[in-house]
Each structure stands twice: as structure tokens, then as C-alpha cells.
Amino acid sequence: MNIANFPVYTVSQVNGYVKSLMDDDPLLTGLLVRGEISNYKCYPSGHHYFSLKDEQGSLRCVMFRGEAARLRFRPANGMRVVAFGRVSVFPRDGQYQLYCNELMQDGRGALDEAFERLRRRLEEEGLFAPESKQPLPRYPNKIALVTSPAGAAVRDMLRVLGSRWPLAEVLVAPVRVQGQEAAGEIAAAIHRLNNRADIDLIITGRGGGSKEDLWAFNEEVVARAIYLSNIPVISAVGHEPDVTIADYVADVRAATPSNGAELAVPDQAEERHRLEQLNRRLARALQSRLGGARRELDRLKHSRALTNIKAPIQDRRLAADDLRRRMGLALRGKTDRARQGLNAQKERLPLAARARLAAQRGRLGRLATGLDAMSPLKVLGRGYAIARAGEDVVSSVAQARPGDKLDVLVSDGVLKCAVEEKEERTWQ
């Protein structure tokens, strides 16, 4: 063999070629591998590195942080698992390895894996979000049961609903709850009920059974029908340990069909007891209010305002007198303070200013005396009178005519007079 005729390749070219072959192989792009974990390491980056081995060989594996975050268990050396992923070459090392997308503990069946994959996908879409849950009506008028009409579950629900809240009307929407056609029938029934305006609540479920028996409630079509329902839905599937996809999507999950009926309606005995308590509390409150009103009426009947009608007026008079007295004291005190201030100012004046002030005071006194002597009241006091016609003073006979009414002012009052005749006279 003449090797001189063979082309020469670099290591990177060879590794790249092998990688392209593996990446194009449909078998290696998605396969399940069973084995035992060894050399397991989890790095701070979040990536997981380990090997899968069996009695005859070993396969290097890597699981990156994003996929590892979805693991529901903690891998450990010696654990038997089934890994799903693709086989490819890491060009830098030239070694092939399994890039894991999912890792499952060995022994779980295909149904478990299908359940888990659907659960994760629907959860990522937001079908299980708490904010999408609807509250249950407290007093539903009409309840629809989406279940088998021949099973024990429907009888249990009817019995519980009838004993707890017989006021609710119950409609049974018959469907198959097991078999290939069951999921489609359940979803269709939920859609039909949403087209009615008289349904307040839906309960869907069945009695216990194997995982295969309950599988209709793990189908995506049922999950989406429950999520899209405008009517609140209670999922009541199997026994308490049984968990289905419908339980995650429903507005309320019940442990059993009987428990679903209990959650759907109130207990009439408890409601009757509550109403009796409210009635007693209302009666006590009314009695208390009536007693308070009666005491207030008695107080008003004996109040001073009703027994002594003049009392408020007397109180106001006393208050007015007190206010008048306080005002007088205040004015008197103010006058005294003003006089004291004036006297103090006078004492501070020089002697010449004091003399001028005394002279001015004497002159003011003389003028006041003269003014008083000229006062009409003084004239009236000496026996004279003043005649007035309305507001005008009559000082001449020409201002009056016979028949005119005159007011004659004297010292102690007014005389109402009438002019009978007039006589002109000159007083010398």
C-alpha cells in the first residue's frame, strides 16, 4: 500500500468529520440509554457530567444546566437511570458522548414518562398558574357532573350533594371515563356545558383504578378543555394518592368524587346553624339598641329643658349678664389704664407745657359753661317753649295757618296743638 497517495488531514478535520456523521445519523440524534451512573460530578456552572455503564462498557454523558434544572431527583453514583438525548463528538477531545435532555430513574414506565413530559410542558405554558384559577360559587344553583352514569362515583356525588345542599339542581353529563374515546368525550362535554347559561359549577372525575384506567384525565385535550372553561371546574379523580393532569389544571382538586361534592356545596346543617347564630346576634343587637333608645328617652323626659321650659332662657340671661359684667370690667379697666397713662404723660411734661395745658383746660371749661347756657334745653327749663311743624321750627306766624298741627316742646314733654287763628305782633 502506497500511503503517499493518501491525503493528509488534521486532527480537527477528522473529529469534525466524525461529528458530522453522528449528527446526521437519525438513530444517534434521539435515543434512550439505560445504565448505571458513575463518576458523577455537578460543577458550579450547573452542568452535570457522569458516565453510564453496564457490565460490558461505559458511555460518557453531559447534561447542561437548563435541562438539569428540570430534574425531579438528585442523581448519584450507582443509581440506575434511563437517559434520553443525542450522541455526538466533542471536537476538542475527539471523544463521543451522550448529550442528555432528560434523565429518568430506571423502573418508571412509559406512562409515567409521558405524564411527566406533558405536565412540564403545560406548566411552562401557564395552564397551572394560580392566577388562572376561578373561585367556586358559594351557593351554586345548578351543578353538572361530567362522569360515567353507571359508576359508583356518580352515585356517591349525588348522595353527598343531596344530603348537604338539596337546593342545588344536578345535571349528569354522561361520558366514558376509560378507554381511547374517553378523553374526547370528557372534553366535548365540558365544551357543551360552557355553551349553556344555567350551569354554575362542573365536577369531572371517576372512581379509583390503575394508572391506565385513569389515563383519560391525563390527556392534553381534557387539560385544555378544563383550562378554557368559563365555568369553575372541580377535578375529582380516583383516590387521594392519585394525581392527574386534570387535577393540576382544574380550579379545585378534590381527593375523591365524594370530596368533590363536599367542596362544591355548603352543608345545610352548618348554614342553618350559622343563620341561627346571626339571628341571635341580630336580636341581641336590636335589644341593645332599643334599650339604649329607651334610656335616652327617659333622660330627655327628665331633662331640665322639658321640666322647666324657662330654664334655657334664664341660662341665656345669666350668661348675658355675666358677659355684660365682664365687658364693663374690661372697659373700666381699659379706661383706668388710659387715665393712668395720661396722668403719667402729664407728669412727664415740662412745667411750661403743664401751665399751657391748665390754661387750655380753664378756657375749655368756660366755653362749655357758655355752651350749656345757650342750650335750648336750658331755655325750656326757664318756662319757654318751642313750636315745630314736622321737623321745622316755627319762628314766625307766617309759617303757620289755621288748622295746622304743631308740636310744642316744653321742658318735660311735647304738646300736640292745632292752630285756630293767628295774630301778628311785634315784641318790643
Stockholm file with secondary structure:
# STOCKHOLM 1.0

chainA/1-428         MNIANFPVYTVSQVNGYVKSLMDDDPLLTGLLVRGEISNYKCYPSGHHYFSLKDEQGSLRCVMFRGEAARLRFRPANGMRVVAFGRVSVFPRDGQYQLYCNELMQDGRGALDEAFERLRRRLEEEGLFAPESKQPLPRYPNKIALVTSPAGAAVRDMLRVLGSRWPLAEVLVAPVRVQGQEAAGEIAAAIHRLNNRADIDLIITGRGGGSKEDLWAFNEEVVARAIYLSNIPVISAVGHEPDVTIADYVADVRAATPSNGAELAVPDQAEERHRLEQLNRRLARALQSRLGGARRELDRLKHSRALTNIKAPIQDRRLAADDLRRRMGLALRGKTDRARQGLNAQKERLPLAARARLAAQRGRLGRLATGLDAMSPLKVLGRGYAIARAGEDVVSSVAQARPGDKLDVLVSDGVLKCAVEEKEERTWQ
#=GR chainA/1-428 SS CCGGGSCCCCHHHHHHHHHHHHHTCHHHHSEEEEEEEEEEEECTTSCEEEEEECSSCEEEEEECHHHHTTCSSCCCTTCEEEEEEEEEEETTTTEEEEEEEEEEETTCCHHHHHHHHHHHHHHHHTTTCGGGCCCCCSSCSEEEEEECTTSHHHHHHHHHHHHHCTTSEEEEEECCCSSTTHHHHHHHHHHHHHTCSSCCEEEEEECCCCTTTTGGGGSHHHHHHHHHCSSCEEEEESSTTCCCHHHHHSSEEESSHHHHHHHHSCCHHHHHHHHHHHHHHHHHHHHHHHHHHHHHHHHHHTSHHHHCTTHHHHHHHHHHHHHHHHHHHHHHHHHHHHHHHHHHHHHHSCHHHHHHHHHHHHHHHHHHHHHHHTCHHHHHHTTCCEEEETTEECCSGGGCCTTCEEEEEETTEEEEEECCCCCCCCCC
#=GC SS_cons         CCGGGSCCCCHHHHHHHHHHHHHTCHHHHSEEEEEEEEEEEECTTSCEEEEEECSSCEEEEEECHHHHTTCSSCCCTTCEEEEEEEEEEETTTTEEEEEEEEEEETTCCHHHHHHHHHHHHHHHHTTTCGGGCCCCCSSCSEEEEEECTTSHHHHHHHHHHHHHCTTSEEEEEECCCSSTTHHHHHHHHHHHHHTCSSCCEEEEEECCCCTTTTGGGGSHHHHHHHHHCSSCEEEEESSTTCCCHHHHHSSEEESSHHHHHHHHSCCHHHHHHHHHHHHHHHHHHHHHHHHHHHHHHHHHHTSHHHHCTTHHHHHHHHHHHHHHHHHHHHHHHHHHHHHHHHHHHHHHSCHHHHHHHHHHHHHHHHHHHHHHHTCHHHHHHTTCCEEEETTEECCSGGGCCTTCEEEEEETTEEEEEECCCCCCCCCC
//
